[in-house]
């Protein structure tokens, strides 16, 4: 049976998970993460660990593309996280893997590269480099995820609920656009309109992300995903009551018949080469 991890969007909501049958929590980290509402520093992380008293696993997302100026902070934070004995780190940049290996840190690692790492061979490659887990891309189908799970040694994590990033830029796209049209940036979330669809666009300190038009919801496949190590529910940008209702459905395996947005989960992406002759 898959274990449930939740991404909270604020510290105040953490207490709401105390009586929920979930395995752990995933947090972003200040200056080393993107695509989160909640970013911790070492002191706030220590407070959370103290408050939950080992009730939950703690995973830290260090999913930012690192630059040279980030490396000293990154190394210091990895050493501190190792001392705190958190459960694991989700990482994008291979610098995280290299530092952990160089310092011989005893932290479980999960590769988390959004739209990359979509094959059996790539997962076996990272496993052979010491990566124990993979938060696999949602750009492939459920059957393809299960095929990777069955034919690689790495343990799988799958996003099953929440908005997914479909585009990221280091540039401040919203601010630049507002400056171009001579208006002030007043809101945290804006929307890109494409025909009748609206895509959330969020600008943070380290860039801009465009998200899926709806939150993905794979509740229909909960039994099919039973062999996956972890399933992840992301509460960012979701109404709190709605998120808790969805979480209860996953905990109870209460499969609904709603027409949920499923992304590529049941639709293969087929690439064809045009004949220009």
N, C-alpha and C positions, 0 to 999 in steps of 0.2 A: 504493500500500500504506500502511495506517495506521501511524503511529509510536506506540510504546508508552511511556506514562508510568506510573510507579509511585509510590504514596504509602507511604513506609516508616513503621513505627510506633516505631522507635527508631534511634539513631545507630549502634549496634553492628552492625546488619544491613546497613548501606549497602555494606560491602565485599563482601557476597554477590552484589551486582548487577554487580560489575566484569566478570565474564565472561558476562553476559547481554546478548543483543541487544535492548537497550531504548534509547530515545532520551533519557529524562530522568527526573527526580525532582521530586515536589511536596512542599513542606514547609509546615506551619503556622507562624505567627509569634506569639511571646509577646505576649499582651494585645491582639492584633488579629485573632485567628482563633478559630474554634470547630470542633467535630467532628473533632478529631485527638487521637492519643496523643502525638505528638511536636511540641513547639513550640520553635522556635529563637529565639535573639536574634542580634544583629549579629555578636558575637564567634564564636559557634558556627557561624553561617553562613559566615563568613570561613574558619574552619578546614576546613569541609566542602569549600568551593570550592578551597582549597589542596590538600586531599587527593586530590580526584578529578581535578584538573589538566585541566579542560575536557573530560573524557570524556563528561559528561552535560550536557544542558540542565538548568537550575535554574529551577523555577517556584515562586513563593511565593503561598500562599493567604491573602488578607486578607478572609475571608468573614464577618467579624463585622459586625453592625449597629452603626455608629459613633455615639457620643454626643459631645456638645460637649467633654467632658473628654478624649476620645480624639484630638481633631483635631491638637493640637500634636505628640503622639507620632507620629501617622500621617504628618504632613507630614515630620517629621524622618527617619522610617524610609524613606519613599518617596525622599527625597533620597539616603540612604545606599544603597538598593537600586539606584538609577540609577548611582551611582558604581561599584558592584560589577559592573555590566553583566550582571545576571541575565537570563534569557531573557524572563520575563514574570511578570505578576501576575494571579491569579484574584480577582475582587472581587465583593462583593454590594452594598455601599453605593455610591451614585452620588457620594458625597463623594470617593472614591478617583479616579474619572474626572475630576472637576472640579479636584482638586488637581494631578493629572498634567498637565492641559491648562494650568492657570494657571502652573505652573512650567516648562512646556515640557520635560517629562521624556521621555527616549527609551526608554520601556519598553513592550513589547507588553502589551496588556490583553485579558483574557478575562472576559466577564461570567458570573457563576456565582451564580444566584439560586434554586437548588433547585427550587421548584415554580412559578416564574414564567417569563416569556419563552419561550412555547411556540408562537409563530406566526411566519410568514414576515415579516410587516410589522414586528413588534417587533425581529426580528434586523436587518432593513434599517435601521430607525431607529437602533439602536446602532452599526451599521457607519458610518452617516453622521455619527455623533458621534465617530468615531475609534477605535471598539472593533474590534479585528481578529479576535478569537476569541470563541466562546461555548461554555461547558460546558453543554450543553443539558439541560433537565430530563428525568428518567427517567419522568415522568408521561405521556408520549406514546409511541406505537408506533414501532417501527423504521422503518416506511414513512413515518410523519409526520416523523421525524428526517431521513430521506433526502430528503423533499420540501423541507424547509427548506434542506437542504444544496444542493440543485439550484437553488433559486429565490431564494437570497439570496447576497450577496457575502461574508458573514462565513465564517470558517473554523471548522469544528465540532470539538468535543471531546465524547466520550461515555463515561460511566461504564459499563464492561462487567463489572466484577467487584468485589464487596465489599458490605458493609452500607451501606444508603442511609438518610439521615435522613428520617423521615416526619412528625416533629413536633418543634418547638423552642419552648422557653419561656425567657425571661430569668429566670424564677423558679427557686428551688432546690426543686424539687418532691419529690425524694427525701428531703432533709433535713427539709422541712416535714412530710412524711408520717411519717417516723420519729419526729419530735417528737410528732406527734399520737397515735401508738400507743405512745409512751413507750419507744422502743428506740433504740439507738445505730446510727448509720450506719457499718458496718464494711467494706463492699465497694465496689469501684470500679464494678462493673457489677451492676445488678439486672435483674429481668425482670418485665414486665407479662404476666399470663396472660389470654388471651381464648379461652374454650372450651379447645381442645387446643393452642393456639398460644402461644408465648412470645416476647415482643418485648424486646430489650435496651434498657434505659434507663440513660443515663449522665449524671451530674451533674458539671459542670466549674465553673471559676471564674466563667464568664459565662453560666451557664444550664444547662438540662437538655434532652437530646435523646432521643427514642424512635426506634429504628432498625427496619428491616424484620426480619421474623421469621427470614429466612435471608439469606445473601449472594446478591445477584443474580449470575447467571452467563450471559453472552450468547455463549458460545463457539460455539453453533450458528450464529450470524449473522456470524461473523468474515469470511467472504468477501463477504457482503452489505454489510458496513461498510467495504469496501476503499477507498471514496472519501472516508471521514472522515479528517480531518487527524491527529487524535490519539485513541487509545483509552486509558482510564485503569483501572488495577487498584489497588484500595485494600487494603492489608494490615492495617488496623486491626481488632482483635478476631478475627483469623484465626490459626489454628495455623500456625506458621512453615513447617513441612514441607509442609503442605497448600497454603499460598500459593505456595511455590516450585514445587510440582508443577503448579498451575494456570497460573502464569506461563509455565512451559515449554510447556504446551499452546498458549497463545496465541502464543508465539514461533514454534513449529513448525507452527501451524495444525492442531493435532491435535484434530479435532472428535470429541467423545465422544457417546455415546448416552444419557448419564445424564439423569434427569428433573430438570434444573436449575430453580431458581427464576428466573423471567424477568420478574417484576413486570408492568408494563403493556406490555411490549415487543411483544406480539402480541394485545393486548386493548384495543380502543378504549374510551375513557371516553365514554359517551353520557349527556347531560343532557336530561331531559324536564321540561316544565312541567306540573304537575298542573292538572286542570280542577276548580275548586272550586265550580262552579255546580251 
